Amino acid sequence: MLHLVQFPALVMALTLPWIASGQNGKSLCGLNGCQAIDLSKRYTDLSMAKMMRTIKPEALEEVFQNMAKLEILVRQVEDLQRDVMSLFQPVWPVNPGPQRWSMCAEGPCSCTLETRFVSCWRLELLYHVPRKQQIPVDTRSLDLGMNRLKFLHKDSFNSLTELVELDLSFNVLEGLPEPVFKKLYNLYLLNLATNAITHLKEEIFFDLESLEDLDLSENKLQELPQLVFYKLKSLKLLKMNHNELTRLPYGVFSNLFNLKELYMHNNYIESLPTGVFRDLHNLTFLEITSNRIVQVNYKDFLSMGNLRSLFLGQNLISHIQNKTFVESVELAAFSGLNSLSWLLMNNNLLRQLPRAIFRRTPSLRRLQIDSNKFMKLPEGLLDELKRVEQVKLSMNPWHCDCFILYLTGWLHRNPDKIWDRQPKCRGPGDLGGKPVIEMTFNSVCDGQWASMTKIQGRV
């Protein structure tokens, strides 16, 4: 019986000889390339369904053991199918002639000679630019955004070596053929946002030595190759927010010494590899909110002396570890973050902060620790924030007993620094729902003080 993990090989066996023969989609048994690929996919799906029905119960264990391998092979077949489909796309007409800009203006795209800008934005392009459209060879900025491009030919931009800006956002691209950005040595902005890209090949960006701005947000990326960004030494802005990433490979940000802003919010990342930000010495903004991160190692931030904004909110963080496992932040957590001005840790599971935690962040101006599990703050904690302008403390279960009076006093001394809303007591008893700023010694300590005076010393 054919093993389940062998079925992708059938598709590869059918398609590889065809590709190697150099047919380039002209015909295969009377079918054009698109029809052949579609038929191949249908055959694969049908074979899968039939095999699943014939598997004996005792063989299911072996099937599940092979699922990881199966997933990899299926992905390889999908890659192969996308690569084949990309070969069927026409290479866009590039005009090197002396009348190239006047001829460009004859097509539906907007052409501006002064800035060498070609905009094919929102033309409902399905596979390629219109056949009547000429792209000048010296185009510096090309906007193909807001169309329906699903595949790109691997040589789409080969002749456009002077491109500095390329916008492919708001299309339906599922993947990128590996040589598609080859020779774009001058490109400094690449916008791939809002497509359907599921994964990237490791060498896809290797020629983009001048790239400073890369937007991969709002795709369907599930994983990243370890060296996918390794050659992007000039990169300053990287957006990967709103994808489906569950993990980051070790060293994925290696060599990004010039990166200043990194956006990874709204993914499914569960943990950060130790030292993942090690080379990001010039990073000033880091956002990893709205993930599933449970813990953060304080060593991750040791080399980030220029970081000004750190957003860790809306995760499952119960501690930023040093050596112990507690729902708190260790004293060394933010060591070295001398430039940090905005720290966001809202919507986590934090319960404690060391008294001197902010002694190492002298530039902090905004602090958000709302929506955690704090019941009290250690005395003197907020007094370390010499330059703070806004503090958000609401939506915590503040326990209004004697220990809350430090926070009450700080609120009275700094009424203009409370951000959004006043923190309220969770309890005990009738104090629940009342603003912390209204607490007095008599209201929170009277009963405790009375009980303490009744304690008799032992002889």
N, C-alpha and C positions, 0 to 999 in steps of 0.2 A: 504493500500500500504506500502511496506517495505521502511523505511527511508534509505537515502543514507549512513548515518553514521553507519548503522547496518551491512553493508556487510562484514567488516573485521571479525566480530564475527562468520560468517559462516565458514571462514577458520579456525579460532581458534577452533570452535566446532568440526570440522572435524579432526584436527591434534592433539589436546591435549589428547583425550582419547587414541590415537594411541601411543603417546609418553609415557603416563602413564602406558600403558600395558607392557612396557619393550621390545617391539619388536625390538628396535634398528635397524630398517631398514631391517629386514630379509625379510618380505613381508607384503603387505597390499592388499588384494583382488587380489592376483596374481601379484602385481606390486612390484618392489623393491623401496627402499626409494626415490631415486632420481626421479624415474618416478612418484611416488605419489605426491611428492612436486611440480613437474613441472605441473602435471595435476591439482593440487589444485590452482596453480597460474593462469593457463589458465582459469579455471572456474571462479576465482575471476575477472579477466579482462573482461571475457564475460558478467558476471552478471553486472558489472559496466556499460558497454556499453549499455546493454539492459535497465537498469534503467534510464540512462541519456536520452534515447529516449522517455521514458514514463512520464518523469516529466513534469507537467503542468507549464506554464509560471508563474502563481500566486504562485507557490511553490518554484520558484528559489531563492527568498529572504531567505527563510528558509535554502535552500541548502547552500548558500554562508555563512550564519551565522554559519553553522556547519562545514565549511571547515577546520578550525583550529583543531577541534576535529577529523575530518576525517584524517587529515595528521598525527596526533599522533597515531591513531589506525592503519593506514597503516604501519607506521614505526614499530609498535609493531609486526605486522604480519611479516614484513620483518625480524625483529630480530628473531622471532620464526622460520622462515624458515631457517635462517642461523644457528641457534642453532641446529636444526634438522639435517641439512646437515653436521654439524661438527661431529655429532654422527656417521655418516657413514664412516668417515675417519679412517683408521687403526691407532692404536697406534704404533709409531715407535719402532722397536726392540732394546731394551737396553741390553747390555751384561755386566754382573757383573763378569764374569769368569776370571781366571788368564791369558788366552790367548786373552783377549778382544781386545788389540791393534793390534795384528797380524791378528786377524780375521777381524778387521775393515779395514785393508789394502787390504783385498780381494775384497772389494766392489768398486764401481766406485768413491766414495768420497775419498778425500785425507786425510790421518790420520798421525799426527805427535805426537809421544809419548812424546818427550822431552818437548813440550809446551802443550801437551794434547789438540791439536787443530784438529778439524774435519771440513773440507771444502767440502761442496756439491754445491759450487758456479757454476752457469751456467750449470746445468745438465739437463735443460728442465724438471724438476720435475713438475708433474701435480697436484698430490694430496698428495704425501708422498715421503719419501726417498725410494730408490729401495729396494725391498723385500730382496735382498741378502746383503744389507748393515747393518752391526752391528754398533751401537753407543755405545762406551764404557761408563760405568756408571759414570766414573770420568772425563768425558770430561769437560774442562774448557771454551773452546771457540768453538762455533758452527756457521758456516756460511752457511746459506740457501738462500743467496741472488741471484738475477738474475735468478729466476726460474718462474714457472707459478702456484705457490701455491695459491689456491682460498679460501680454508677452512682449519682450523686446528682442530684436535680433542682436546677436553677440557683437556685431560690427556697427551698431546703430550710431555710435558717436566717434568712430575711429578717425574720421577726417576732421572732426571739430576740435582740434588740438588747442585752440585759443579760448575754449570755454572756461569761464571763471564761475558762472552760476548755472546750475541745472535744477529745475523744479519738476519733479514727477509726482507731486503730492495729489491726493484725491483721485487716484485711479484704482484699478482692481488687480494690480500686479501681484502674482502669487510667488514669484521667485525672480532671481536675477542671474542670467547666464554669466559665467565667471569672467570672460574677457570684456564685458560690456563697458567698463570704465577704463579700459586700457588706453594709454597714451594721453589721458586727461591730466597731465602733470601740472597744469595751471589752475585747476578747479579748486576754488576755496569754499564754495557753498553747494551742498547736495541735499535736496529735500525729498525724502522718500516717505513722508508722513501720510497716514490714512490710506494705506493700501491693504493687501491681504498676504503679505510676505510671512511665511511660516519659519524659515530659517535662512541663514546666510552661509555661503561658502567661505572657507577660511581666507582665501586670497582675493576676495572680491574687491577690496579697497587697496590692494598693495601698491598700485601706481599713483595713488592720490596723495603725493608727498606735500602738496600745498594746502590740502583741505583744512579749513578752520571751523566749519560749521556743518555738522551732520545731524539730520533729523530722521530718526527711525520710529517716531512715536505713532501710536494708533495703528499698529500692525498686528500680526498674530504670531510674533516670534516666541518660540517656546524654549529655545536654548541658543547659546552663542558659542562659536568656535573659540578656542583659547587665544589664538593669535589674530583674530579678525581685525583688531584695531592696532596691531603692533607697528605698522608702518606709518601711522598717522601722527607723526611727530609734531606737526603744526596745529593739531586739533585744539580748539579752544572751547567749543560748545558741542555737547553730545546729549541728544534727547532719545531716551528709550522708554519713556513713560507710556502707559496704556498698551502694554503687550501682555503676553502670557508666560513670561519668564518665571521659572520656579527656582533657579539657581544661577550663580555666576561662577564660571570656571576660574580656578586659581590663576592669577597673572593676566586676567583679561584686560586690565587697564595698564599693564606694563608698557613703559616707554612713552606714556602720555604726559610728559613733563610740563607741557604748556597748557593743559586742560584747565579751564577756569570755572566752567559750569557743567554740572552733571545731573540729569533728571532721570530718575528711575521709579517714580511714583506710579501707583496703580498697576502693579504686577502681582505675582504670587510668590515672590521670593521669601524663602523660609529662613535662610541663614546667609551670613556673609563670610567668605573664606578669610582666615586670618591673614592680614597684610594685603587685602585686596586693594586698598587705596594707597599703598606704600609709595608709589611713584608720583602721586598727585600733589606735588609740593606747592604748586601755584593755584590749586583749586580754591575758589572763593565761595562757591554755592553748591550745596549737595542736598538733593531732595530724594528721600526714599520712603515717603509717607505712603500709606494705604498698601502695605504689603502684608506678609504673614511672619515677619521677623520676630523671633522669640527672645533672642539675646544678641548683644553687641559686645565685642571685645574692645576694651579701652585702647589696646595697642593699635587698633585700626586708625586712630586719629592722631597718633604721635607725630607723624611727619607733615601734618596739615596746618602749619603755622599761619598760613594766609587765609584760612577758612573764615568767612564772615557769617554765613547762614547755614545752619545745620537743621534739616527738617526730618525728624524721626517719628512724626505723629501717625496715629491710626494704624499701629501695628499691634503685636502681642507681646511687646517687650516687658518683661518682668524684672530684668536686671541688665546692667551693663557690667560685665564681669571683670574681675581682677583674678581672684583665686577662689572666691566663695560663691555659693549658689544661694542668693537671697533676693527677694524682690526689692532691690534697691540699686542705687548707682554708687559704684566704688569711688573713693576719694580721688584716684588717679585718672578717672574716666576722661576728663577733658584737658588733661595736661598737654601743654604745647599749643592750645588753641587761643593764642594771645590776641588774634584779630577777630575772634568770633563776636558778632554783634547781634545775631538773631538765633536763638535756640528754641526749636519747636519739638516738644516731646508729648504733646497732647494725645488723648485717646490710646493710652497704653495701660499697663497693669502695675505701674510703679507705686510703691508704698513708702519708701524712705529716701532721703537725701542726706549725705554727710554734711555736717555744719560748714566745713570749709570748701565745699565743692566748687563754689564760684570764685574762690580766691585766685584761681588760675585762669580766669576768663575776665580780665580787667576791662575789656572793651564791650562787654555785653550790654545791649540796649533794649532788646526785646526778649522776654522769656514767656513761653507758653507751656505750662504743666497742667492745664485743665483736663478734666475727664480722665483722671487716673484713680488711684486707690488711696490717696493721701488722707490721713486722719489728723495729722499735725505736722508741723515743721520744726526742726531744731532751732533753739534760740540763737539769734544772730545770723541765721542763714541768709536772709534777704539784705542784711546790712552790708554784706560783701559787695553788693551790686552798686558800686559808686556811681556808675553812669547810666543805670537803667532808666528807661523812659516809660516802658509799658510792661506790665506783668499780668498774665492771665491765670487765675486760680480757681475759677468756678467749676462746678460739676465734679467736685471731689466730696467724699463722705466725711467732711470735717466733724471731728468729735469735740464738742464744745464743753470741755472741762477746764481745770486750771491751766493745763498746758497750752490752751488755745490763746491765752492772753498775750503771748508774744506777737502772734499774727495780728490780733486785734489792735495792739499798739502800733504795729507797722502800718496797718491800713489807715489809722488816724493820722499818722505822720506823713503819709504819702497818698492822699486821696486822689491826686491827679494822675497817679501812675497805674490805677486799676483799669485794666483793659476789658471792655465788653460789659461785664456785670460783676456785682459784688458776690464773693463766695458766701455760701449759706451753710448753716449747721445741718448735719444729718441727725443729730441727737446730742445728748440723751433726752428722752421724754419730750416734754413740751417745747424744748429748745429747737427741735427739728423744724427746719424751714425758715428760721430766723437768720438774718444777716450776721456774719461773724463780727462785723464792725460794731454791732450793738451789744456785744457781750461785755459784762462788767465782773469785777471780783465777786460781788455779792451774788450775781446770777449763776456763776459757774463754779465758784469755790466755797460758797457759804456752807453747804452741806458737808463737803470734804473737810473743811477747817474745823467744823463743829465735831465731827467724828474723831479727828486727830486729837482734840483737846481732852477727850474722854479716855485716851489711852493712858493707863497707869504704868509707871515705871516699875520694874521688878527689883526686889531687894535681894 
